[in-house]
Amino acid sequence: MPQDSFQCHQFGPHPMSRREMLRRSGIGFGSLALAGLCAGTQAAGAAPGAESPLRARPPMFPPRAKRVIFMFMHGGPSQVDTFDYKPLLKRDDGKPFPGEKPRIVSGKTGNLLASPWDFKQYGQSGIHVSDLFPNVGALADELCVINSMHGSNSRHGAALLELHTGSDTFVRPSMGSWITYGLGTENQNLPGFITICPTLGHGGVNAWSSSFLPAHYQGTPIGTSRSKAEEAKIPFIGNSEIPTDLQRLELDYLSRVNRDHLDHWGPDTNLESRIESFELAFRMQRQVPELQDIGGESEATRKLYGIDEPTTRNFGIQCLMARRFAEAGVRFVQVTHSYKWDQHGNLRKDHAQNASEVDRPIAGLIRDLRDRGLLEDTLVVWGGEFGRTPVSEGSRDGRDHNPHACSMFLAGGGVKRGLRYGSTDDYGYYAVENKVHFHDLHATLLHLLGIDHEALTYRFAGRDFRLTDVYGNVVRDILA
């Protein structure tokens, strides 16, 4: 008999090498290491034969919200031109900023630049909103405006990832993936996380990636930022060539083969996620085309979202789709206005154009959710990856990146209505009172969904990771 093989009937009648014996017996160091690395997958619902890992799971404590709609303004809207009213900025227009500017900047900045737009107080709350957002302003009593948001990075890619994943330096799971991992989806025929017309730049797929979480928690993109919203579809959602019953037989056979492999070789997160993705794709064929068909929406609804006007049509369709998916049970829906808010120059023209595209659809979404009774348990979030400087850049018609202060607003889902929270300095350069970091925002979102951000963890590479990394506090002052 050859030196490197032997006969062993307990493993079968055929000769095998020593390496094969060690691999099958499980006493090799590689097998032990693999078993340790895969030990956590069963907690994520990935064990062979287990119920769907996307099943709805109970929250840790009574939630105020069941789902999230995130409206991402890619590029960084200017807080001092939208929701952070600064009368001294207008008074001191053209003068040097009296404080110290940040050490790291993107471009050469000049003196103070007054907002080209006037601000008005709206509703009983009296929240100041600029003339860029008259429709959103009319809903001020529904909003919780946070004027003291801040992040850690002045570059688009890093700041975008920090907002979406909690890290500006490493690839981490996105907040939509964390939320789906914690709560699953309310509708087994739909993904738990959908992103509509997402950006492909400044982090790209990492903004909706599940990273080291099992792959079935990643976002499902519908179109890209290059797509018209009305043409954005999930690829290959229909199959006109193979009848449904035959597809079911094929999937059943494929599932048996894959699960036999799992039974023999042990847990494999990638394969388990692939099995789940096949099953979900099959179920989605029945419901997604119907959800994406807005032909049955009334003329009044289409007008509410601005779908009747060329300027607002594209983002209006995104917002209407977000409402339809949220209503159908998708846990986290993101819509993106991309990539338009980066006004180093042409501030007056471009910020006005950007706002005209989104103001009416945003207000339409909030009104529609409210009228349908969905706003009470749907958390709406609006914002970009950072703000802009109150000083000018270039020829006094632009503003540089500013991670030290930006404005975001929330609505519905357990936050106080008609609230302006936190503040910046007299000119809007730095958050100074009741500062809210992106980690604090993430902790608060999870809390409203009934999740303790310190308890929602996943063990990877020997460490317990979480969305809020090693810090973050729930902003309890904004909770209703």
C-alpha positions as CSV (number, residue, x, y, z in Angstrom):
1,M,0.0,0.0,0.0
2,P,1.3,3.5,-0.8
3,Q,2.8,5.2,2.2
4,D,0.5,8.2,2.0
5,S,-2.8,6.3,2.0
6,F,-4.4,3.4,4.0
7,Q,-7.6,1.3,4.1
8,C,-10.2,2.2,6.8
9,H,-13.6,0.7,6.5
10,Q,-15.3,3.1,8.9
11,F,-14.7,5.9,6.3
12,G,-15.7,3.7,3.4
13,P,-14.2,1.0,1.2
14,H,-11.9,3.3,-0.9
15,P,-8.4,4.3,0.1
16,M,-7.8,7.8,1.3
17,S,-4.9,10.0,2.1
18,R,-3.9,11.0,5.6
19,R,-4.9,14.6,4.8
20,E,-8.3,13.4,3.8
21,M,-8.7,11.3,6.9
22,L,-7.7,14.3,9.1
23,R,-10.2,16.6,7.2
24,R,-13.1,14.1,7.6
25,S,-12.4,13.2,11.2
26,G,-12.5,16.9,12.2
27,I,-9.3,16.6,14.3
28,G,-7.2,18.9,12.0
29,F,-6.4,22.3,13.2
30,G,-8.1,23.8,10.2
31,S,-11.4,22.1,11.0
32,L,-11.2,23.2,14.6
33,A,-10.6,26.8,13.6
34,L,-13.4,26.7,11.1
35,A,-15.8,25.3,13.7
36,G,-14.9,28.2,16.0
37,L,-15.4,30.8,13.4
38,C,-18.7,29.4,12.4
39,A,-20.0,28.9,15.9
40,G,-21.8,32.3,15.9
41,T,-23.8,31.7,12.7
42,Q,-26.4,29.6,14.4
43,A,-27.3,32.5,16.6
44,A,-27.9,34.5,13.5
45,G,-30.5,31.9,12.4
46,A,-28.2,30.3,9.7
47,A,-28.2,26.7,10.9
48,P,-29.3,24.1,8.3
49,G,-32.9,23.4,8.4
50,A,-33.7,26.4,10.7
51,E,-36.5,28.8,10.0
52,S,-35.8,31.8,7.8
53,P,-33.1,34.1,9.2
54,L,-35.2,37.0,7.9
55,R,-38.2,36.0,10.0
56,A,-39.6,38.8,12.1
57,R,-38.1,38.8,15.6
58,P,-39.4,40.5,18.7
59,P,-37.7,43.7,19.9
60,M,-35.8,43.8,23.2
61,F,-38.3,46.2,24.7
62,P,-41.6,47.9,23.5
63,P,-40.7,49.9,20.3
64,R,-42.0,53.2,19.2
65,A,-41.3,52.5,15.5
66,K,-41.5,49.4,13.4
67,R,-39.7,50.6,10.3
68,V,-37.4,53.4,9.0
69,I,-37.4,55.5,5.8
70,F,-34.1,57.2,5.3
71,M,-34.0,60.1,2.8
72,F,-30.3,60.6,2.0
73,M,-29.1,63.9,0.5
74,H,-25.8,62.9,-1.0
75,G,-23.2,65.7,-1.1
76,G,-23.9,67.6,2.1
77,P,-26.8,70.1,2.3
78,S,-25.9,73.5,3.9
79,Q,-27.4,73.7,7.4
80,V,-27.2,77.5,7.4
81,D,-29.2,77.6,4.2
82,T,-31.9,75.1,5.2
83,F,-32.8,74.5,8.9
84,D,-30.2,76.4,11.0
85,Y,-31.2,80.0,11.1
86,K,-28.3,82.4,11.8
87,P,-29.3,86.1,11.9
88,L,-25.7,87.1,12.8
89,L,-24.4,85.4,9.6
90,K,-26.5,87.9,7.7
91,R,-25.5,90.8,9.8
92,D,-21.8,90.1,9.5
93,D,-21.7,89.0,5.9
94,G,-18.3,89.5,4.4
95,K,-16.5,89.8,7.7
96,P,-13.8,87.3,8.8
97,F,-15.1,84.4,11.0
98,P,-14.3,85.5,14.6
99,G,-13.4,82.0,15.8
100,E,-10.8,79.5,14.8
101,K,-11.4,77.6,11.6
102,P,-10.9,73.8,11.5
103,R,-7.3,72.6,10.9
104,I,-8.4,70.3,8.0
105,V,-10.4,71.8,5.2
106,S,-11.2,70.7,1.7
107,G,-10.5,74.0,-0.1
108,K,-9.5,77.6,0.5
109,T,-12.2,79.4,2.6
110,G,-12.9,83.1,2.9
111,N,-15.1,85.3,5.0
112,L,-18.6,84.8,6.3
113,L,-21.2,84.3,3.7
114,A,-24.9,85.2,4.4
115,S,-27.5,82.8,3.2
116,P,-29.1,83.9,0.0
117,W,-32.5,82.7,1.3
118,D,-34.8,84.1,4.0
119,F,-36.0,82.0,6.9
120,K,-39.6,81.9,8.2
121,Q,-41.1,80.5,11.3
122,Y,-43.7,77.8,10.7
123,G,-46.5,76.3,12.7
124,Q,-47.2,76.5,16.4
125,S,-43.6,75.3,17.1
126,G,-42.2,78.3,15.3
127,I,-39.3,76.3,13.8
128,H,-37.3,78.3,11.3
129,V,-37.1,76.9,7.8
130,S,-35.5,78.6,4.8
131,D,-37.4,79.5,1.7
132,L,-35.8,76.5,0.0
133,F,-38.2,74.2,1.8
134,P,-41.7,75.8,1.9
135,N,-43.6,72.5,1.7
136,V,-41.5,70.8,4.4
137,G,-41.7,74.0,6.5
138,A,-45.5,73.8,6.4
139,L,-45.1,70.5,8.3
140,A,-42.8,71.9,10.9
141,D,-45.1,70.8,13.7
142,E,-44.4,67.2,12.6
143,L,-40.6,67.5,12.6
144,C,-37.9,67.0,15.1
145,V,-35.0,69.1,13.7
146,I,-31.6,68.4,15.1
147,N,-29.2,71.3,14.5
148,S,-26.3,69.9,16.4
149,M,-25.4,66.9,14.3
150,H,-21.7,66.3,13.7
151,G,-19.4,63.6,12.4
152,S,-15.7,62.9,12.3
153,N,-14.5,63.2,8.7
154,S,-14.6,66.0,6.1
155,R,-14.3,63.7,3.0
156,H,-17.4,62.5,1.2
157,G,-16.5,58.8,1.1
158,A,-15.5,58.5,4.8
159,A,-18.3,60.7,6.0
160,L,-20.9,58.8,4.0
161,L,-19.7,55.5,5.4
162,E,-19.7,56.9,9.0
163,L,-23.3,58.0,8.6
164,H,-24.4,54.7,7.0
165,T,-22.2,52.2,8.9
166,G,-20.8,54.0,12.0
167,S,-17.2,53.8,10.8
168,D,-15.3,56.2,8.6
169,T,-12.2,54.0,8.4
170,F,-13.2,50.3,8.1
171,V,-15.8,48.3,6.2
172,R,-18.7,47.6,8.5
173,P,-22.3,46.5,8.2
174,S,-24.7,49.3,7.2
175,M,-27.4,50.5,9.7
176,G,-30.1,48.9,7.5
177,S,-28.3,45.6,7.7
178,W,-27.9,45.9,11.5
179,I,-31.6,46.7,11.9
180,T,-32.6,43.7,9.7
181,Y,-30.3,41.5,11.6
182,G,-31.9,42.5,14.9
183,L,-35.6,42.5,13.8
184,G,-35.9,40.6,10.5
185,T,-38.6,41.6,8.1
186,E,-42.3,41.8,8.6
187,N,-43.0,40.3,5.2
188,Q,-41.3,37.1,4.2
189,N,-41.9,37.8,0.5
190,L,-39.8,40.9,0.6
191,P,-36.2,41.8,1.7
192,G,-35.8,43.5,5.1
193,F,-33.7,46.3,3.6
194,I,-34.3,48.0,0.3
195,T,-32.3,50.9,-1.1
196,I,-33.8,52.8,-4.1
197,C,-31.5,54.4,-6.7
198,P,-28.5,54.3,-4.4
199,T,-25.2,56.1,-5.1
200,L,-22.4,54.1,-6.6
201,G,-19.7,56.6,-5.5
202,H,-18.1,57.6,-2.2
203,G,-18.3,54.1,-0.7
204,G,-20.7,52.6,-3.2
205,V,-22.1,49.2,-2.2
206,N,-20.5,49.5,1.3
207,A,-23.3,51.9,2.2
208,W,-25.8,49.1,2.0
209,S,-23.5,46.1,2.6
210,S,-23.9,43.6,5.3
211,S,-20.1,43.3,5.5
212,F,-19.3,40.5,8.0
213,L,-23.0,39.9,8.9
214,P,-24.5,37.0,6.9
215,A,-25.2,38.1,3.4
216,H,-29.0,37.9,3.6
217,Y,-29.0,41.0,5.7
218,Q,-27.5,43.2,3.0
219,G,-29.6,45.8,1.2
220,T,-31.4,45.0,-2.0
221,P,-30.7,47.8,-4.5
222,I,-33.4,48.9,-6.9
223,G,-31.7,50.8,-9.7
224,T,-28.8,53.1,-9.1
225,S,-28.2,56.9,-9.0
226,R,-27.9,56.7,-12.8
227,S,-31.3,55.2,-13.2
228,K,-34.6,57.1,-13.6
229,A,-36.8,56.1,-10.7
230,E,-39.6,54.9,-13.0
231,E,-37.2,52.6,-14.8
232,A,-35.5,51.2,-11.6
233,K,-36.4,47.6,-11.2
234,I,-35.0,44.6,-9.3
235,P,-33.1,42.7,-12.0
236,F,-34.6,39.4,-13.3
237,I,-37.6,39.7,-11.0
238,G,-39.8,38.0,-13.6
239,N,-39.3,34.7,-15.4
240,S,-41.7,34.3,-18.3
241,E,-39.9,31.2,-19.6
242,I,-40.2,28.8,-16.7
243,P,-43.6,28.2,-14.9
244,T,-43.7,28.8,-11.2
245,D,-44.3,25.2,-10.3
246,L,-41.3,24.1,-12.2
247,Q,-39.2,26.8,-10.6
248,R,-40.3,25.5,-7.2
249,L,-39.2,21.9,-8.1
250,E,-35.8,23.2,-9.3
251,L,-35.3,25.2,-6.1
252,D,-36.4,22.3,-3.9
253,Y,-33.8,20.0,-5.6
254,L,-31.1,22.7,-5.4
255,S,-31.9,23.2,-1.7
256,R,-31.6,19.5,-0.9
257,V,-28.2,19.3,-2.7
258,N,-26.9,22.4,-0.8
259,R,-28.3,21.2,2.6
260,D,-26.7,17.8,2.1
261,H,-23.5,19.6,1.6
262,L,-24.0,21.5,4.8
263,D,-24.9,18.4,6.7
264,H,-21.7,16.8,5.5
265,W,-19.2,19.7,5.8
266,G,-20.8,21.8,8.5
267,P,-21.9,25.4,8.7
268,D,-21.1,27.7,5.8
269,T,-22.5,31.2,6.1
270,N,-22.0,32.0,2.4
271,L,-23.8,28.9,1.2
272,E,-26.6,29.4,3.8
273,S,-27.1,33.0,2.7
274,R,-27.2,31.8,-1.0
275,I,-29.9,29.3,-0.2
276,E,-31.9,32.0,1.5
277,S,-31.4,34.4,-1.4
278,F,-32.8,31.9,-3.8
279,E,-35.8,31.3,-1.7
280,L,-36.4,35.0,-1.2
281,A,-36.0,35.8,-4.9
282,F,-38.6,33.1,-5.7
283,R,-41.1,34.7,-3.2
284,M,-40.4,38.2,-4.4
285,Q,-41.6,37.4,-7.9
286,R,-45.1,37.4,-6.7
287,Q,-45.1,40.7,-4.8
288,V,-42.4,43.0,-6.0
289,P,-43.8,43.7,-9.5
290,E,-47.1,44.6,-8.0
291,L,-45.5,46.9,-5.4
292,Q,-43.4,48.7,-8.1
293,D,-46.5,49.3,-10.3
294,I,-47.8,52.7,-9.2
295,G,-50.4,52.7,-12.0
296,G,-53.2,52.1,-9.5
297,E,-52.3,55.2,-7.4
298,S,-54.9,58.0,-7.5
299,E,-54.2,61.2,-9.3
300,A,-54.4,63.0,-6.0
301,T,-51.6,60.8,-4.6
302,R,-49.4,61.3,-7.7
303,K,-49.9,65.1,-7.3
304,L,-49.1,64.9,-3.6
305,Y,-45.7,63.4,-4.4
306,G,-45.0,65.7,-7.3
307,I,-45.1,62.9,-9.9
308,D,-47.1,65.2,-12.1
309,E,-44.3,67.7,-12.5
310,P,-40.9,67.0,-14.4
311,T,-38.8,68.7,-11.6
312,T,-40.2,66.5,-8.8
313,R,-41.1,63.4,-10.7
314,N,-38.0,61.4,-10.2
315,F,-37.6,61.8,-6.4
316,G,-41.4,61.8,-6.0
317,I,-41.5,58.2,-7.4
318,Q,-38.7,57.2,-5.1
319,C,-40.7,58.5,-2.1
320,L,-43.9,56.9,-3.2
321,M,-42.1,53.6,-3.6
322,A,-40.6,54.0,-0.1
323,R,-44.1,54.4,1.3
324,R,-45.4,51.3,-0.6
325,F,-42.5,49.1,0.5
326,A,-42.7,50.3,4.1
327,E,-46.5,49.7,4.1
328,A,-45.9,46.2,2.8
329,G,-43.5,45.4,5.7
330,V,-40.0,46.2,4.6
331,R,-38.1,47.1,7.7
332,F,-35.6,49.7,6.3
333,V,-36.1,51.7,3.1
334,Q,-33.6,54.2,1.8
335,V,-34.1,56.8,-1.0
336,T,-31.2,58.8,-2.3
337,H,-31.0,62.2,-3.9
338,S,-27.6,61.8,-5.5
339,Y,-25.0,63.3,-6.0
340,K,-26.1,66.9,-6.0
341,W,-25.6,68.8,-2.8
342,D,-21.9,69.4,-3.0
343,Q,-21.9,73.2,-3.7
344,H,-18.3,74.4,-3.6
345,G,-19.6,76.8,-6.1
346,N,-22.9,77.7,-7.7
347,L,-24.6,77.6,-4.3
348,R,-27.5,79.9,-5.2
349,K,-28.4,78.1,-8.4
350,D,-27.7,74.5,-7.4
351,H,-29.1,74.4,-3.9
352,A,-32.3,76.0,-5.2
353,Q,-32.5,73.4,-7.9
354,N,-31.8,70.5,-5.5
355,A,-34.5,71.7,-3.0
356,S,-37.0,72.2,-5.7
357,E,-36.6,68.5,-6.7
358,V,-37.1,67.1,-3.2
359,D,-39.2,69.6,-1.1
360,R,-42.6,68.6,-2.4
361,P,-41.9,64.8,-2.5
362,I,-40.6,64.8,1.1
363,A,-43.6,66.7,2.3
364,G,-45.9,64.4,0.3
365,L,-44.4,61.3,1.9
366,I,-44.8,62.7,5.5
367,R,-48.4,63.7,4.8
368,D,-49.2,60.4,3.1
369,L,-47.8,58.4,6.0
370,R,-49.7,60.6,8.5
371,D,-53.0,60.3,6.6
372,R,-52.6,56.5,6.4
373,G,-51.9,56.1,10.1
374,L,-48.3,54.9,9.3
375,L,-46.4,57.9,10.7
376,E,-46.9,56.8,14.3
377,D,-44.7,53.7,13.8
378,T,-42.6,54.8,10.8
379,L,-39.5,56.8,11.6
380,V,-38.6,59.2,8.8
381,V,-35.0,60.5,8.7
382,W,-33.6,63.2,6.4
383,G,-30.0,64.4,6.1
384,G,-26.6,64.2,4.3
385,E,-23.1,63.1,5.2
386,F,-22.1,66.5,6.6
387,G,-23.0,70.2,6.5
388,R,-21.3,73.2,4.9
389,T,-19.1,76.1,6.2
390,P,-20.7,79.4,7.0
391,V,-17.7,81.0,5.3
392,S,-17.4,81.2,1.5
393,E,-15.4,79.2,-0.8
394,G,-14.2,80.4,-4.2
395,S,-16.1,83.5,-5.6
396,R,-18.5,83.9,-2.7
397,D,-21.0,81.5,-4.2
398,G,-20.0,78.2,-2.5
399,R,-19.3,76.5,0.8
400,D,-16.8,73.9,1.8
401,H,-17.4,70.6,3.6
402,N,-18.2,70.9,7.3
403,P,-18.4,67.8,9.5
404,H,-18.5,69.9,12.6
405,A,-22.1,70.9,12.2
406,C,-25.1,69.8,10.1
407,S,-28.8,69.6,10.4
408,M,-31.0,66.6,10.1
409,F,-34.7,66.1,10.8
410,L,-36.7,63.1,12.0
411,A,-40.5,62.7,11.9
412,G,-42.9,60.1,13.3
413,G,-41.8,56.9,15.0
414,G,-41.7,58.1,18.6
415,V,-39.9,61.4,18.3
416,K,-41.2,64.7,19.7
417,R,-43.1,66.8,17.2
418,G,-42.4,70.4,16.5
419,L,-39.0,70.3,18.3
420,R,-35.8,72.1,17.5
421,Y,-33.0,70.3,19.3
422,G,-29.4,71.4,19.8
423,S,-27.6,74.4,18.4
424,T,-24.5,75.6,16.7
425,D,-22.4,78.7,17.4
426,D,-23.6,82.1,16.3
427,Y,-22.6,81.5,12.7
428,G,-23.3,77.8,12.4
429,Y,-19.7,76.5,12.1
430,Y,-19.6,74.1,15.1
431,A,-22.2,72.2,17.1
432,V,-22.0,73.5,20.6
433,E,-25.1,72.7,22.6
434,N,-26.6,69.2,23.0
435,K,-24.2,67.8,20.4
436,V,-25.4,64.7,18.5
437,H,-22.8,62.5,16.9
438,F,-23.7,60.0,14.2
439,H,-23.2,57.2,16.8
440,D,-25.8,58.9,19.0
441,L,-28.2,59.1,16.0
442,H,-27.7,55.3,15.4
443,A,-28.2,54.5,19.1
444,T,-31.4,56.6,19.1
445,L,-32.8,54.9,15.9
446,L,-32.2,51.5,17.4
447,H,-33.8,52.5,20.7
448,L,-36.9,53.7,18.9
449,L,-37.1,50.3,17.2
450,G,-36.9,48.5,20.5
451,I,-33.2,47.6,20.4
452,D,-30.5,48.3,23.0
453,H,-27.6,49.4,20.8
454,E,-25.0,48.0,23.3
455,A,-26.7,44.6,23.2
456,L,-27.1,44.3,19.4
457,T,-23.7,42.7,18.7
458,Y,-22.1,40.2,16.3
459,R,-18.9,38.3,17.0
460,F,-16.4,38.5,14.2
461,A,-12.7,37.8,14.2
462,G,-12.7,37.4,18.0
463,R,-14.5,40.7,18.8
464,D,-18.1,41.7,19.4
465,F,-19.0,44.4,16.9
466,R,-22.0,46.8,17.0
467,L,-23.4,49.6,14.9
468,T,-22.3,52.2,17.5
469,D,-18.8,50.8,17.8
470,V,-17.6,51.7,21.3
471,Y,-19.7,54.7,22.1
472,G,-23.0,56.4,21.4
473,N,-25.8,57.6,23.6
474,V,-29.6,57.6,23.1
475,V,-30.8,61.2,22.7
476,R,-33.6,60.9,25.2
477,D,-34.6,64.5,25.0
478,I,-36.1,64.0,21.6
479,L,-38.2,61.0,22.5
480,A,-41.9,61.5,22.8
